[in-house]
Amino acid sequence: MPWQATHSWKSMAGKALSYIKCPFCNNVTGTEFGTCPNGTMTSSVLKQQLPGFKNCGTISVTNVVRGSKHYLNRTGYLPNSAEGQRALGLLRTAWDRRLIFAIGTNMTSGATNVLVWNIHHKTGMSGGIQAYAYPDETYMDRLYEELKQYGIQ
């Protein structure tokens, strides 16, 4: 169909896959890949607990992107619970598909052609600006919804 756009990308693992996205409903057929430059994603478990998540530690997720024009090192946090482990697995899929970050316009600074979040992480364990730190009772639901928009469930 002429209104559908087909895109081909390589995953962080070098796999070539393609997808079709409907411009009207944004449904994805196939596997969507983003524009994030190469990098690494690592995770570890911390003993500290996140506000609102008792009796479990914290998963620290560090994303490092290194490109000729871009460098980024960001750490996000998830509860080390069954739900957090599920989210980590989905985030790994998003990372491999180059979807965690995109090259675009930073909505805070207005800078263009920079790396920006596609799939938002909580970058503070507690306090600070609510959008970036815990406690946040609705974060996991919003995270799953962002992942779903890229066909990751």
Secondary structure, DSSP 8 states (H G I E B T S, - for coil): -TT-EEEEEE-TT--EEEEEE-TTT--EEE-------SEEEEEEEES---TT--S--EEEEEEEEE-SS-EEEEEEEEESSHHHHHHHHHHHHHHHTT-SEEEE--TTT---SEEEESS----BSSSS-TTTBS--TTHHHHHHHHHHHTT--
